[in-house]
Amino acid sequence: MSETYSSAIQIARDLIRCPSVTPSEGGALGFLEELLSGAGFTVDRVTFSDDDTPDVENLFASIGSGSPHFVFAGHTDVVPPGNETDWSHGPFSGDIAEGILFGRGAVDMKGGIACFAAAALDFLKSRGDEFGGTISLLITGDEEGPAVNGTVKLLEWAEGQGHKFDACIVGEPTNPAALGDQIKVGRRGSLSGTVTVTGMQGHVAYPEHANNPVPGLMALMSELDAVRFDEGNDRFQPSNLEIVTIDVGNPAFNIIPARAEARFNIRYNDEWTLETLKAKITSTLEDAAPKTLNWEVEYRRDASESFLTRDDALIKTLSAAVEAKMGRVPELTTGGGTSDARFIKNYCPVVEFGLVGKTMHKVDECVALSDVDGLAAIYRVFLDDYFKAAKGA
């Protein structure tokens, strides 16, 4: 006799079984479309394109009308599984063993999507479609990729369709050790750049006829690495710059290269803006560079600003739901990397809360069945309390 699982676990299994490695849809959005449209949601599948990036399909589903308009956000795309023979269970099998669900996306973040989909469906089943507001699901297939044809454009599209959001939860795996540990109420910004030094190629035995760019680049990056941007504050940890690669591309031992470059990324807090941060980096390099050094710095276009959410109704309602189901008060934090919340914050207050992230992007990515059911229960309580509070019930 086969074991019966909850709606959230079944949805998670079905999503994991879709091989939706970025930018492939892999059947995941098709599954969600059928699931949600069958429950009365209006579902749109929207594909976006851009230069030098793959086309990406996204999904927007909505039910109800008017305010408050609450939106769950997430992504069905996943990172590649790597060598599948290294997995104890197939990365797209959705196998369950000893109370654990295995598969790519189990926590990042098909499991989270399954939880908020199950919670929304159960909420609608008990309250009906006249619950006094709107619930939407904003799902991208481009979060793990360039993030060009996903959430950014889907938000613009939704706004063009007349949707105005009041609050959002992103279902990323935010908990470090146990479900209910943390709610992300903001994120540091991110800025990436490339420093290039150009010299003149030549024979190593005749350096007087060449100009080696490597020492100059090393000197510039040493100065940049030494900068201490700030000490952090009560809202954010200190900003930090990391040099991620230094490349020359020279396979020979007897050639002085003509060009050398280094790439860096800085995660910065709200003591900086993109403009002031770029100015600080550029001035540091200018001060360190000899006048004869031919160098330049270029910044990537995918930079993001830091943000902090201060919406009490959203944060307190979610915190209360976590405490009600898990018996612990979650820490409010801005630590960690970045997510699509950096785009959503331009449209409405947003927080992040999802599963435990210990195994994300790893071989044998997995999630405890109890955590899947626990997160779905938290989301369910949140929906009840959020819409009751909004209507003064």
Protein Blocks (a to p, Z undefined) as FASTA:
>chain_A
ZZdddfklmmmmmmmmpccbcfbfnlmmmmmmmmmmmnopacdddddddehiacdddddd
dededjddddddddfbdcdebjaklpmbdfklopaeehiacdehklmcmkmmmmmmmmmm
mmmmmnojanopaddddddfklmmnolmmmmmmmmmmmmnopacfbdcdfbdfbfkbghi
accfbdcdddddddddddddddfklmmlgccfklmmmmmmmmmmmpcfbgbjfkbccddd
ddfbdcehiabfkbccfbdcddddddddfkbcfklmmmmmmmmmmmmpcfklccdddddf
kbccddddfbfklmmmmmmmmmmmnopacdddfedjddfklmmmmmoccddddddfklgo
iahiacdfklmmmmmmmmmmmmmmmmmmmnoZZ
